[in-house]
Amino acid sequence: MPGTELPHSSGRRPTGAGRTAVVTGASSGIGAATAARLAAEGFDVVVAARRMDRLTALAEEIGGRAMSVDLTDPASVEAFAAALDRVDVLVNNAGGAFAANRVDAADLDSWARTYEVNVLGTVRLTKALLPALRASGAGDVLFVSSTAALASYEGGASYTSAKHGVHTLAETLRLELVDQPVRITLVAPGMVRTEEFSLTRFGGDRERADAVYAGVPEPLVAEDVADAIVWMATRPAHVNIDLLVVKPRVQAAPHKVHRER
């Protein structure tokens, strides 16, 4: 109605000043790009992974802190959490695909590794850091999922199953924490060309890894996903981005990608 004043939101929350962000899987790809973008926004960034040589170089470059953690090791996760005095943002980025076998040729050890890294490791660290995230008064838990959590495709069952697990983990946690000052958000990237993801999936076979992107004019790059993550983490505190799906324009679905010949 004319003259009626709408309630004001608190506006955009301060960028990163005084806030600490933890990024897992930060030694390369989306994790490294996200850490750099968060640092540029003024966050105190803790880069976490197992490869300390890469982490140390990244931390020096962005002015962050490098801390080693093995998400598959409960003792490592416990020690990591105990060493942090504050956490405002947790970016659960660590994960990956380790095989591309059909179900009738499934390598169950690979399945176990995929689930351990993508799902159980994420649960371990999230559980360990939730007290600090609650204490921040405006915490963020951001899960880097995948369009593989939204659709299935041949040869992808171990990875799609794990990412479906991450997706429902986030949705369940959001229900459980609805009365607490912690946001639960998901970003689901489509085709992203990074230096390691496909190479790891195909066991170091460069030819097969490169074939994934063959003819695709502009797949996403790590910085595209990092932009989305930082945008989600810097919304006003009352705004929750439940799920943000980010794909290159030429990808209509996981199995439908335009390729130039």
Short mmCIF file of the C-alpha atoms (twelve columns), coordinates in Angstrom:
data_MODEL
# 
_entry.id   MODEL 
# 
loop_
_atom_site.group_PDB 
_atom_site.id 
_atom_site.type_symbol 
_atom_site.label_atom_id 
_atom_site.label_alt_id 
_atom_site.label_comp_id 
_atom_site.label_asym_id 
_atom_site.label_seq_id 
_atom_site.Cartn_x 
_atom_site.Cartn_y 
_atom_site.Cartn_z 
_atom_site.pdbx_PDB_model_num 
ATOM 1   C CA . MET A 1   0.000  0.000   0.000   1 
ATOM 2   C CA . PRO A 2   1.193  3.573   -0.653  1 
ATOM 3   C CA . GLY A 3   3.160  4.918   2.269   1 
ATOM 4   C CA . THR A 4   3.646  1.495   3.802   1 
ATOM 5   C CA . GLU A 5   7.245  0.898   4.760   1 
ATOM 6   C CA . LEU A 6   8.666  -2.514  4.150   1 
ATOM 7   C CA . PRO A 7   10.854 -4.024  6.852   1 
ATOM 8   C CA . HIS A 8   14.524 -3.538  6.231   1 
ATOM 9   C CA . SER A 9   16.885 -6.447  6.046   1 
ATOM 10  C CA . SER A 10  20.238 -6.156  7.702   1 
ATOM 11  C CA . GLY A 11  21.700 -5.669  4.215   1 
ATOM 12  C CA . ARG A 12  24.680 -7.479  2.801   1 
ATOM 13  C CA . ARG A 13  26.663 -8.940  5.617   1 
ATOM 14  C CA . PRO A 14  30.202 -7.559  5.919   1 
ATOM 15  C CA . THR A 15  32.404 -9.191  3.312   1 
ATOM 16  C CA . GLY A 16  34.980 -11.273 5.107   1 
ATOM 17  C CA . ALA A 17  36.270 -8.874  7.724   1 
ATOM 18  C CA . GLY A 18  36.763 -10.706 11.000  1 
ATOM 19  C CA . ARG A 19  35.379 -13.968 9.627   1 
ATOM 20  C CA . THR A 20  37.234 -17.254 9.251   1 
ATOM 21  C CA . ALA A 21  36.562 -19.603 6.339   1 
ATOM 22  C CA . VAL A 22  37.770 -23.205 6.142   1 
ATOM 23  C CA . VAL A 23  38.078 -24.707 2.660   1 
ATOM 24  C CA . THR A 24  38.722 -28.424 2.278   1 
ATOM 25  C CA . GLY A 25  40.303 -29.978 -0.778  1 
ATOM 26  C CA . ALA A 26  42.074 -26.661 -1.233  1 
ATOM 27  C CA . SER A 27  45.280 -27.962 -2.799  1 
ATOM 28  C CA . SER A 28  43.919 -27.635 -6.339  1 
ATOM 29  C CA . GLY A 29  40.907 -26.927 -8.532  1 
ATOM 30  C CA . ILE A 30  37.695 -25.516 -7.099  1 
ATOM 31  C CA . GLY A 31  39.055 -25.544 -3.548  1 
ATOM 32  C CA . ALA A 32  42.126 -23.470 -4.402  1 
ATOM 33  C CA . ALA A 33  40.085 -21.026 -6.497  1 
ATOM 34  C CA . THR A 34  37.515 -20.645 -3.720  1 
ATOM 35  C CA . ALA A 35  40.190 -19.982 -1.121  1 
ATOM 36  C CA . ALA A 36  41.670 -17.235 -3.299  1 
ATOM 37  C CA . ARG A 37  38.276 -15.590 -3.841  1 
ATOM 38  C CA . LEU A 38  37.398 -15.715 -0.145  1 
ATOM 39  C CA . ALA A 39  40.758 -14.172 0.741   1 
ATOM 40  C CA . ALA A 40  40.103 -11.395 -1.774  1 
ATOM 41  C CA . GLU A 41  36.840 -10.703 0.075   1 
ATOM 42  C CA . GLY A 42  38.751 -10.232 3.322   1 
ATOM 43  C CA . PHE A 43  38.178 -13.614 4.974   1 
ATOM 44  C CA . ASP A 44  40.838 -15.226 7.134   1 
ATOM 45  C CA . VAL A 45  41.130 -18.389 5.042   1 
ATOM 46  C CA . VAL A 46  42.268 -21.761 6.318   1 
ATOM 47  C CA . VAL A 47  43.221 -24.009 3.410   1 
ATOM 48  C CA . ALA A 48  42.966 -27.666 4.306   1 
ATOM 49  C CA . ALA A 49  44.046 -30.857 2.543   1 
ATOM 50  C CA . ARG A 50  46.745 -33.504 2.784   1 
ATOM 51  C CA . ARG A 51  49.321 -32.083 0.340   1 
ATOM 52  C CA . MET A 52  51.062 -29.528 2.493   1 
ATOM 53  C CA . ASP A 53  53.517 -28.440 -0.189  1 
ATOM 54  C CA . ARG A 54  50.671 -27.159 -2.365  1 
ATOM 55  C CA . LEU A 55  48.751 -25.755 0.579   1 
ATOM 56  C CA . THR A 56  51.741 -23.827 1.859   1 
ATOM 57  C CA . ALA A 57  52.344 -22.233 -1.537  1 
ATOM 58  C CA . LEU A 58  48.674 -21.262 -1.842  1 
ATOM 59  C CA . ALA A 59  48.519 -19.872 1.703   1 
ATOM 60  C CA . GLU A 60  51.579 -17.705 1.052   1 
ATOM 61  C CA . GLU A 61  50.033 -16.446 -2.178  1 
ATOM 62  C CA . ILE A 62  46.649 -15.462 -0.700  1 
ATOM 63  C CA . GLY A 63  47.681 -14.596 2.853   1 
ATOM 64  C CA . GLY A 64  45.901 -17.588 4.373   1 
ATOM 65  C CA . ARG A 65  46.784 -20.415 6.730   1 
ATOM 66  C CA . ALA A 66  47.714 -23.925 5.597   1 
ATOM 67  C CA . MET A 67  46.602 -26.808 7.809   1 
ATOM 68  C CA . SER A 68  46.894 -30.488 7.055   1 
ATOM 69  C CA . VAL A 69  43.874 -32.754 7.503   1 
ATOM 70  C CA . ASP A 70  42.974 -36.251 6.347   1 
ATOM 71  C CA . LEU A 71  39.192 -36.445 6.305   1 
ATOM 72  C CA . THR A 72  39.296 -40.246 6.279   1 
ATOM 73  C CA . ASP A 73  41.157 -40.267 9.637   1 
ATOM 74  C CA . PRO A 74  39.016 -39.422 12.695  1 
ATOM 75  C CA . ALA A 75  42.070 -38.484 14.779  1 
ATOM 76  C CA . SER A 76  43.289 -36.079 12.085  1 
ATOM 77  C CA . VAL A 77  39.892 -34.406 11.892  1 
ATOM 78  C CA . GLU A 78  39.694 -34.105 15.682  1 
ATOM 79  C CA . ALA A 79  43.143 -32.497 15.871  1 
ATOM 80  C CA . PHE A 80  42.309 -30.135 13.018  1 
ATOM 81  C CA . ALA A 81  39.115 -28.949 14.691  1 
ATOM 82  C CA . ALA A 82  40.848 -28.491 18.048  1 
ATOM 83  C CA . ALA A 83  43.476 -26.229 16.451  1 
ATOM 84  C CA . LEU A 84  40.877 -23.722 15.199  1 
ATOM 85  C CA . ASP A 85  39.721 -20.972 17.542  1 
ATOM 86  C CA . ARG A 86  37.010 -19.669 15.231  1 
ATOM 87  C CA . VAL A 87  35.036 -20.878 12.199  1 
ATOM 88  C CA . ASP A 88  32.386 -18.825 10.410  1 
ATOM 89  C CA . VAL A 89  32.299 -20.583 7.039   1 
ATOM 90  C CA . LEU A 90  32.990 -24.203 6.153   1 
ATOM 91  C CA . VAL A 91  33.312 -25.053 2.460   1 
ATOM 92  C CA . ASN A 92  33.051 -28.833 2.178   1 
ATOM 93  C CA . ASN A 93  34.812 -29.178 -1.151  1 
ATOM 94  C CA . ALA A 94  36.990 -32.271 -0.694  1 
ATOM 95  C CA . GLY A 95  35.831 -35.214 -2.768  1 
ATOM 96  C CA . GLY A 96  36.297 -36.760 -6.154  1 
ATOM 97  C CA . ALA A 97  35.558 -39.636 -8.498  1 
ATOM 98  C CA . PHE A 98  37.930 -42.593 -8.593  1 
ATOM 99  C CA . ALA A 99  36.458 -44.872 -11.250 1 
ATOM 100 C CA . ALA A 100 34.191 -44.925 -14.286 1 
ATOM 101 C CA . ASN A 101 33.091 -48.545 -14.242 1 
ATOM 102 C CA . ARG A 102 29.666 -49.929 -15.023 1 
ATOM 103 C CA . VAL A 103 27.848 -51.489 -12.074 1 
ATOM 104 C CA . ASP A 104 28.385 -55.007 -13.441 1 
ATOM 105 C CA . ALA A 105 32.136 -54.318 -13.344 1 
ATOM 106 C CA . ALA A 106 32.157 -52.388 -10.075 1 
ATOM 107 C CA . ASP A 107 35.373 -52.168 -8.085  1 
ATOM 108 C CA . LEU A 108 33.988 -52.213 -4.545  1 
ATOM 109 C CA . ASP A 109 37.225 -50.903 -3.059  1 
ATOM 110 C CA . SER A 110 36.849 -47.861 -5.293  1 
ATOM 111 C CA . TRP A 111 33.223 -47.523 -4.214  1 
ATOM 112 C CA . ALA A 112 34.300 -47.591 -0.564  1 
ATOM 113 C CA . ARG A 113 36.979 -44.960 -1.175  1 
ATOM 114 C CA . THR A 114 34.529 -42.722 -3.046  1 
ATOM 115 C CA . TYR A 115 32.008 -42.890 -0.219  1 
ATOM 116 C CA . GLU A 116 34.652 -42.450 2.464   1 
ATOM 117 C CA . VAL A 117 36.072 -39.282 0.903   1 
ATOM 118 C CA . ASN A 118 32.899 -37.643 -0.379  1 
ATOM 119 C CA . VAL A 119 30.412 -38.541 2.336   1 
ATOM 120 C CA . LEU A 120 31.945 -39.847 5.563   1 
ATOM 121 C CA . GLY A 121 34.831 -37.387 5.508   1 
ATOM 122 C CA . THR A 122 32.380 -34.549 5.004   1 
ATOM 123 C CA . VAL A 123 30.246 -35.754 7.899   1 
ATOM 124 C CA . ARG A 124 33.300 -36.040 10.166  1 
ATOM 125 C CA . LEU A 125 34.485 -32.513 9.605   1 
ATOM 126 C CA . THR A 126 31.055 -30.921 9.622   1 
ATOM 127 C CA . LYS A 127 30.226 -32.601 12.926  1 
ATOM 128 C CA . ALA A 128 33.573 -31.525 14.415  1 
ATOM 129 C CA . LEU A 129 33.169 -27.868 13.392  1 
ATOM 130 C CA . LEU A 130 29.468 -27.366 14.111  1 
ATOM 131 C CA . PRO A 131 30.060 -26.100 17.675  1 
ATOM 132 C CA . ALA A 132 32.311 -23.310 16.336  1 
ATOM 133 C CA . LEU A 133 29.898 -22.542 13.493  1 
ATOM 134 C CA . ARG A 134 27.027 -22.204 15.969  1 
ATOM 135 C CA . ALA A 135 29.153 -20.023 18.233  1 
ATOM 136 C CA . SER A 136 29.886 -17.631 15.359  1 
ATOM 137 C CA . GLY A 137 26.262 -16.497 15.437  1 
ATOM 138 C CA . ALA A 138 26.020 -16.582 11.628  1 
ATOM 139 C CA . GLY A 139 27.696 -19.727 10.396  1 
ATOM 140 C CA . ASP A 140 27.721 -21.159 6.891   1 
ATOM 141 C CA . VAL A 141 28.172 -24.777 5.840   1 
ATOM 142 C CA . LEU A 142 28.500 -24.952 2.088   1 
ATOM 143 C CA . PHE A 143 28.579 -28.314 0.353   1 
ATOM 144 C CA . VAL A 144 30.189 -28.569 -3.074  1 
ATOM 145 C CA . SER A 145 28.004 -31.191 -4.679  1 
ATOM 146 C CA . SER A 146 27.523 -31.864 -8.390  1 
ATOM 147 C CA . THR A 147 24.880 -32.246 -11.052 1 
ATOM 148 C CA . ALA A 148 25.756 -35.914 -10.491 1 
ATOM 149 C CA . ALA A 149 23.594 -35.571 -7.360  1 
ATOM 150 C CA . LEU A 150 20.606 -34.707 -9.523  1 
ATOM 151 C CA . ALA A 151 20.860 -37.257 -12.333 1 
ATOM 152 C CA . SER A 152 22.489 -40.590 -13.121 1 
ATOM 153 C CA . TYR A 153 24.561 -41.719 -16.079 1 
ATOM 154 C CA . GLU A 154 26.291 -44.851 -17.285 1 
ATOM 155 C CA . GLY A 155 29.639 -45.544 -15.689 1 
ATOM 156 C CA . GLY A 156 29.075 -43.034 -12.934 1 
ATOM 157 C CA . ALA A 157 27.285 -45.021 -10.249 1 
ATOM 158 C CA . SER A 158 29.939 -44.823 -7.532  1 
ATOM 159 C CA . TYR A 159 30.292 -41.052 -7.901  1 
ATOM 160 C CA . THR A 160 26.608 -40.269 -8.435  1 
ATOM 161 C CA . SER A 161 25.694 -42.403 -5.427  1 
ATOM 162 C CA . ALA A 162 28.182 -40.520 -3.258  1 
ATOM 163 C CA . LYS A 163 27.035 -37.105 -4.465  1 
ATOM 164 C CA . HIS A 164 23.395 -38.060 -3.926  1 
ATOM 165 C CA . GLY A 165 24.548 -38.862 -0.388  1 
ATOM 166 C CA . VAL A 166 26.119 -35.418 0.027   1 
ATOM 167 C CA . HIS A 167 22.940 -33.827 -1.285  1 
ATOM 168 C CA . THR A 168 20.646 -35.556 1.200   1 
ATOM 169 C CA . LEU A 169 23.170 -34.976 3.999   1 
ATOM 170 C CA . ALA A 170 22.878 -31.232 3.420   1 
ATOM 171 C CA . GLU A 171 19.095 -31.314 3.178   1 
ATOM 172 C CA . THR A 172 18.819 -33.298 6.410   1 
ATOM 173 C CA . LEU A 173 21.224 -31.023 8.256   1 
ATOM 174 C CA . ARG A 174 19.213 -27.985 7.157   1 
ATOM 175 C CA . LEU A 175 16.091 -29.509 8.702   1 
ATOM 176 C CA . GLU A 176 17.917 -30.344 11.926  1 
ATOM 177 C CA . LEU A 177 19.473 -26.881 12.331  1 
ATOM 178 C CA . VAL A 178 16.489 -24.765 11.280  1 
ATOM 179 C CA . ASP A 179 16.304 -23.142 14.737  1 
ATOM 180 C CA . GLN A 180 20.025 -22.361 14.878  1 
ATOM 181 C CA . PRO A 181 22.153 -19.573 13.323  1 
ATOM 182 C CA . VAL A 182 23.823 -21.789 10.722  1 
ATOM 183 C CA . ARG A 183 22.976 -21.767 7.017   1 
ATOM 184 C CA . ILE A 184 23.216 -24.942 4.955   1 
ATOM 185 C CA . THR A 185 23.799 -24.397 1.256   1 
ATOM 186 C CA . LEU A 186 24.588 -26.539 -1.772  1 
ATOM 187 C CA . VAL A 187 26.292 -25.702 -5.045  1 
ATOM 188 C CA . ALA A 188 26.005 -28.277 -7.838  1 
ATOM 189 C CA . PRO A 189 28.474 -27.636 -10.680 1 
ATOM 190 C CA . GLY A 190 28.133 -29.296 -14.045 1 
ATOM 191 C CA . MET A 191 31.084 -29.742 -16.407 1 
ATOM 192 C CA . VAL A 192 34.119 -28.055 -14.841 1 
ATOM 193 C CA . ARG A 193 37.537 -28.419 -16.415 1 
ATOM 194 C CA . THR A 194 40.173 -28.631 -13.701 1 
ATOM 195 C CA . GLU A 195 43.659 -30.056 -13.780 1 
ATOM 196 C CA . GLU A 196 42.934 -33.198 -11.748 1 
ATOM 197 C CA . PHE A 197 39.293 -34.312 -11.561 1 
ATOM 198 C CA . SER A 198 38.952 -36.355 -14.765 1 
ATOM 199 C CA . LEU A 199 42.586 -37.462 -14.665 1 
ATOM 200 C CA . THR A 200 41.990 -38.982 -11.222 1 
ATOM 201 C CA . ARG A 201 38.734 -40.572 -12.335 1 
ATOM 202 C CA . PHE A 202 40.454 -42.356 -15.210 1 
ATOM 203 C CA . GLY A 203 43.452 -43.491 -13.203 1 
ATOM 204 C CA . GLY A 204 45.892 -41.059 -14.796 1 
ATOM 205 C CA . ASP A 205 44.864 -41.849 -18.400 1 
ATOM 206 C CA . ARG A 206 45.382 -38.432 -20.013 1 
ATOM 207 C CA . GLU A 207 43.731 -39.393 -23.298 1 
ATOM 208 C CA . ARG A 208 40.490 -40.482 -21.625 1 
ATOM 209 C CA . ALA A 209 40.527 -37.459 -19.326 1 
ATOM 210 C CA . ASP A 210 40.960 -35.021 -22.207 1 
ATOM 211 C CA . ALA A 211 38.194 -36.744 -24.192 1 
ATOM 212 C CA . VAL A 212 35.660 -35.609 -21.577 1 
ATOM 213 C CA . TYR A 213 36.130 -32.009 -22.714 1 
ATOM 214 C CA . ALA A 214 36.900 -32.633 -26.377 1 
ATOM 215 C CA . GLY A 215 35.074 -30.175 -28.612 1 
ATOM 216 C CA . VAL A 216 33.358 -28.389 -25.719 1 
ATOM 217 C CA . PRO A 217 33.867 -24.705 -26.505 1 
ATOM 218 C CA . GLU A 218 33.705 -23.313 -22.985 1 
ATOM 219 C CA . PRO A 219 33.339 -25.662 -20.036 1 
ATOM 220 C CA . LEU A 220 33.268 -24.081 -16.616 1 
ATOM 221 C CA . VAL A 221 36.557 -23.454 -14.857 1 
ATOM 222 C CA . ALA A 222 37.264 -23.546 -11.138 1 
ATOM 223 C CA . GLU A 223 36.972 -19.767 -10.807 1 
ATOM 224 C CA . ASP A 224 33.377 -19.865 -12.087 1 
ATOM 225 C CA . VAL A 225 32.342 -22.155 -9.250  1 
ATOM 226 C CA . ALA A 226 34.387 -20.141 -6.748  1 
ATOM 227 C CA . ASP A 227 32.446 -17.016 -7.740  1 
ATOM 228 C CA . ALA A 228 29.179 -18.825 -7.014  1 
ATOM 229 C CA . ILE A 229 30.405 -20.094 -3.648  1 
ATOM 230 C CA . VAL A 230 31.575 -16.685 -2.471  1 
ATOM 231 C CA . TRP A 231 28.305 -15.101 -3.622  1 
ATOM 232 C CA . MET A 232 26.351 -17.627 -1.554  1 
ATOM 233 C CA . ALA A 233 28.544 -17.095 1.514   1 
ATOM 234 C CA . THR A 234 28.154 -13.306 1.399   1 
ATOM 235 C CA . ARG A 235 24.365 -13.035 1.225   1 
ATOM 236 C CA . PRO A 236 22.605 -11.309 4.127   1 
ATOM 237 C CA . ALA A 237 22.393 -13.623 7.113   1 
ATOM 238 C CA . HIS A 238 18.649 -14.230 6.723   1 
ATOM 239 C CA . VAL A 239 19.015 -15.411 3.096   1 
ATOM 240 C CA . ASN A 240 19.627 -19.134 2.468   1 
ATOM 241 C CA . ILE A 241 20.536 -20.345 -1.012  1 
ATOM 242 C CA . ASP A 242 19.386 -23.932 -0.672  1 
ATOM 243 C CA . LEU A 243 20.741 -25.124 -4.016  1 
ATOM 244 C CA . LEU A 244 22.585 -23.372 -6.834  1 
ATOM 245 C CA . VAL A 245 23.103 -25.378 -10.034 1 
ATOM 246 C CA . VAL A 246 25.917 -23.992 -12.196 1 
ATOM 247 C CA . LYS A 247 26.577 -25.355 -15.688 1 
ATOM 248 C CA . PRO A 248 28.253 -24.094 -18.837 1 
ATOM 249 C CA . ARG A 249 25.776 -22.767 -21.370 1 
ATOM 250 C CA . VAL A 250 26.572 -25.645 -23.739 1 
ATOM 251 C CA . GLN A 251 25.566 -28.288 -21.184 1 
ATOM 252 C CA . ALA A 252 21.834 -28.928 -20.971 1 
ATOM 253 C CA . ALA A 253 22.169 -32.078 -18.827 1 
ATOM 254 C CA . PRO A 254 24.979 -34.331 -17.594 1 
ATOM 255 C CA . HIS A 255 24.697 -36.407 -20.767 1 
ATOM 256 C CA . LYS A 256 23.736 -33.584 -23.181 1 
ATOM 257 C CA . VAL A 257 26.663 -31.349 -24.124 1 
ATOM 258 C CA . HIS A 258 27.211 -29.459 -27.361 1 
ATOM 259 C CA . ARG A 259 30.571 -30.276 -28.912 1 
ATOM 260 C CA . GLU A 260 32.107 -28.516 -31.861 1 
ATOM 261 C CA . ARG A 261 33.523 -30.827 -34.513 1 
# 
